Amino acid sequence: MRMSDIPFGTTDWTAVELTTHKGEVGVATWRTRQFGDIRVRMVDIRPAMSRTTGAEGAHHPAASTASCTPISRTAAPSR
């Protein structure tokens, strides 16, 4: 991945549109920013509700992660 000419800045992730993506056993929410050819995502992962207690994430804490993805100029953007 080549990253160059990226100015310093901060992102208020609460101001970035939230999208929801259902997984096999839970839900992930994404906040995505595009910086030239670089896509940056803040991802929150929530496990499915516990079958025994009915409480969301009763046995698993939520996880957050961020990722940077280089964008191919010839490929269609992922969803």
N, C-alpha and C positions, 0 to 999 in steps of 0.2 A: 504494500500500500504506500503510495507516495502522497505525502501531505506537505504542501508548501503554501506560502503567502496566506496563512490563516491569521487574521487579526485576533488579538486578545479580546475576550468578551465574556460576559456571564449570561446565563439563561435562567429566566424565571419559569421553571417547569410548570408551575401552577397556572401560568397564562397560556400554555401550549395546549391545543385541542387534544382531548382524550379519545382514544378509540379502544374498543373492547374486542377481545379475541378469545373465543371459547376453545378450551383444550379438551383432551380426553378425560381428565379428572378435575379440572378447575378452570379458572379464568385468568387471562393476562390482560392488563391494560397498558397501552403504549402511548407515549407522547413523543412525537418525532419532529426533528428539525433538520433542515437541509442546508449545508454550507458548501456551495459549489458542488464538487463531485463526492462529497462526504455526507453520509446520512447518519445522524446521531439519534439514538432512541433511549428513552428512560422507560424501563419496563418494570411493572409491579405484577407479581405472580401471586394469585390467591388459590389455595387448594380448595377442592370441592367440600361441601358440607359433610361432616362426619355422619356416617350411617347410624351410629349407635347413640350419639348425643344430640344430633341435629344442629350442632354448633359449627359455624364456619371456621375451618382451620383449627378445630379443637386439638388435633394432635400434631399439627405442622404450622410453624410460624410463616407469615408472609415473607416473600423474598423480593428484593429489588436489585436491578442490575442496569447497567448502561452499556450500549454497544455502538461501535462506529463501523459503518459498512461503506466500502468504496463502491461507487456507482459506475457501471460500465456504460459508456456512451452509446453502445449498440444494443444493450439489453433493455427490455421494458422494466420499469420500477416494480419491485415486489410490493405486495399488499400486506 
